[in-house]
């Protein structure tokens, strides 16, 4: 009887680029985009009632919000928002992703 085997394939070249701007970059507008980029913003919060996260794609007009329950940490909300943002960008067939 044959064996069902898959060989791993590794891709080390990133398919996207993340630019993290500092507060000074935002206030002085020193980072002017030279190419068309997707602008995504993420936010998260933890309150007594629970933890939540949200992402907003400015150039595509996409808003997502997630309730993560009472026991999620702020770090987990931040990671979830980052993953949700990356998933949204990856799922769209856009050249500037």
C-alpha positions in Angstrom: 0.0 0.0 0.0 1.3 3.5 -0.9 2.1 6.2 1.6 0.7 9.7 1.4 3.7 12.0 1.8 4.1 15.7 1.2 7.5 17.3 1.1 7.7 20.7 2.8 8.2 23.8 0.6 9.9 26.8 2.2 9.4 30.4 0.9 11.8 32.8 2.6 11.0 35.9 0.4 8.3 38.0 2.1 5.3 38.7 -0.1 4.6 42.0 1.7 6.3 44.9 3.4 5.3 46.4 6.7 6.2 50.0 7.4 5.9 51.1 11.0 5.9 54.9 11.3 6.9 56.8 14.4 4.9 59.6 16.0 7.4 62.1 14.6 6.9 60.7 11.1 3.1 61.1 11.4 3.2 64.6 12.7 5.9 65.9 10.4 4.7 63.9 7.4 8.3 62.9 6.6 7.3 59.5 5.1 5.5 60.4 1.9 4.6 57.2 0.0 6.5 56.9 -3.3 4.4 53.9 -4.5 0.7 53.2 -4.1 0.2 51.4 -0.8 -2.6 50.0 1.2 -3.2 51.9 4.5 -4.4 49.7 7.3 -5.0 50.7 10.9 -5.5 48.5 13.9 -6.7 49.1 17.4 -7.5 47.0 20.4 -8.7 47.5 23.9 -9.4 45.7 27.2 -12.2 46.8 29.5 -14.0 45.1 32.4 -16.6 43.6 30.1 -14.1 42.1 27.6 -11.4 42.6 25.1 -11.9 43.7 21.5 -9.9 44.4 18.3 -10.6 46.2 15.1 -8.9 46.9 11.7 -9.7 49.5 9.1 -8.5 49.5 5.5 -8.5 53.1 4.5 -7.8 52.6 0.8 -10.4 49.8 0.4 -13.0 51.1 2.9 -13.0 47.9 4.9 -13.9 47.9 8.6 -13.7 44.8 10.9 -14.3 44.5 14.6 -13.9 41.5 16.8 -15.0 40.7 20.3 -12.5 38.4 22.0 -14.3 37.7 25.2 -13.5 38.5 28.9 -10.2 36.6 29.2 -8.1 37.6 26.2 -5.1 39.8 27.0 -4.2 43.1 25.3 -1.3 41.2 23.6 -3.7 38.6 22.3 -5.9 41.3 20.9 -3.0 43.0 19.2 -1.8 39.8 17.6 -5.4 39.0 16.5 -5.8 42.4 14.9 -2.5 42.0 13.1 -3.4 38.6 11.8 -6.9 39.8 10.7 -5.3 42.7 8.8 -2.8 40.4 7.1 -5.5 37.9 6.2 -7.7 40.7 4.7 -4.8 42.0 2.6 -3.8 38.5 1.5 -7.3 37.6 0.5 -7.7 40.5 -1.9 -6.1 40.2 -5.3 -4.4 43.6 -5.3 -1.0 44.4 -6.8 0.0 46.7 -4.0 -0.3 44.1 -1.3 
